[in-house]
Amino acid sequence: MASTVSITIVGRSYEISCDDGQEDYLKSLAVEVDRRTGDLLRSVGQVGDARLLVMVALLMADEIGALRRQLAPDGVEVDPRAADLALAGGIDALARRIEAIADRLQSA
């Protein structure tokens, strides 16, 4: 069954669906996204919601890349599929939530 959670990103409220039991986790993700978007807005100024979302997603993707590189210390190449499997659960959950936020931004 799905639940609906109200989150706030940069002062705008969104109703986001999630699996039962994931409400607190989704709220904690929203707090992190709100922090990052606020930091980015202070750094670059108002750039529009869609561009802001893309910039935050790129920053998060960069952090994922850094985590992958940490899995391969000293330049030792790791099979990308193995690295992807190591990060897949968190990345998938994050991607679904980013897509939901993007959908909400586009329809707002």
C-alpha positions as CSV (number, residue, x, y, z in Angstrom):
1,M,0.0,0.0,0.0
2,A,1.2,3.5,-0.6
3,S,1.3,6.5,1.6
4,T,1.4,10.2,0.8
5,V,4.0,12.5,2.4
6,S,4.1,16.2,2.4
7,I,7.6,17.5,1.9
8,T,9.0,21.1,1.4
9,I,11.8,21.9,-1.0
10,V,12.9,25.6,-1.2
11,G,9.7,26.7,0.4
12,R,7.4,24.8,-1.9
13,S,5.3,21.9,-0.6
14,Y,4.9,18.7,-2.6
15,E,2.7,15.6,-1.9
16,I,4.9,12.6,-2.7
17,S,3.8,8.9,-2.7
18,C,5.9,6.3,-1.1
19,D,5.7,2.8,0.2
20,D,4.2,2.3,3.7
21,G,6.9,2.5,6.3
22,Q,9.1,4.8,4.1
23,E,7.6,8.1,5.2
24,D,10.4,9.1,7.6
25,Y,13.1,8.1,5.2
26,L,11.4,10.1,2.4
27,K,11.2,13.1,4.7
28,S,14.9,12.8,5.6
29,L,15.7,12.7,1.8
30,A,13.6,15.8,1.3
31,V,15.5,17.6,4.1
32,E,18.8,16.8,2.3
33,V,17.5,17.9,-1.1
34,D,16.1,21.1,0.5
35,R,19.5,21.8,2.1
36,R,21.4,21.2,-1.2
37,T,19.0,23.3,-3.2
38,G,19.2,26.1,-0.7
39,D,23.0,26.0,-0.7
40,L,22.9,26.0,-4.5
41,L,20.5,29.0,-4.7
42,R,22.7,31.0,-2.4
43,S,25.7,30.2,-4.6
44,V,24.2,30.8,-8.1
45,G,21.0,32.7,-7.5
46,Q,17.6,32.0,-8.9
47,V,17.9,29.9,-12.0
48,G,14.4,28.4,-12.4
49,D,13.0,25.3,-10.8
50,A,13.9,22.9,-13.7
51,R,17.5,24.1,-14.0
52,L,17.9,24.0,-10.2
53,L,16.6,20.4,-10.1
54,V,19.1,19.4,-12.9
55,M,22.0,21.1,-11.1
56,V,21.2,19.4,-7.8
57,A,20.8,16.0,-9.6
58,L,24.2,16.6,-11.2
59,L,25.8,17.4,-7.9
60,M,24.4,14.2,-6.4
61,A,25.5,12.2,-9.4
62,D,29.0,13.6,-9.0
63,E,28.9,12.3,-5.4
64,I,27.8,8.9,-6.6
65,G,30.8,8.9,-9.0
66,A,33.1,9.8,-6.1
67,L,31.7,6.8,-4.2
68,R,32.3,4.5,-7.1
69,R,35.9,5.7,-7.3
70,Q,36.3,5.0,-3.6
71,L,35.3,1.4,-4.3
72,A,38.3,1.3,-6.7
73,P,41.2,2.6,-4.6
74,D,44.7,3.3,-6.1
75,G,43.2,3.4,-9.6
76,V,42.4,-0.3,-9.7
77,E,39.6,-0.6,-12.1
78,V,36.5,-2.3,-10.7
79,D,33.9,-3.9,-13.0
80,P,31.3,-1.2,-13.3
81,R,28.6,-3.7,-12.9
82,A,30.0,-4.7,-9.5
83,A,30.2,-1.1,-8.4
84,D,26.7,-0.5,-9.7
85,L,25.4,-3.5,-7.7
86,A,27.0,-2.1,-4.6
87,L,25.2,1.2,-5.0
88,A,22.1,0.1,-6.8
89,G,19.6,0.1,-3.9
90,G,20.4,3.6,-2.8
91,I,20.7,5.0,-6.3
92,D,17.4,3.5,-7.5
93,A,15.6,4.9,-4.5
94,L,17.1,8.3,-5.0
95,A,16.4,8.3,-8.7
96,R,12.7,7.4,-8.1
97,R,12.4,10.2,-5.6
98,I,14.2,12.7,-7.9
99,E,11.8,11.7,-10.7
100,A,8.8,12.2,-8.4
101,I,10.0,15.6,-7.4
102,A,10.7,16.5,-11.1
103,D,7.2,15.5,-12.0
104,R,5.8,17.6,-9.2
105,L,7.9,20.6,-10.3
106,Q,6.7,20.3,-13.9
107,S,3.1,20.1,-12.9
108,A,3.3,22.9,-10.3
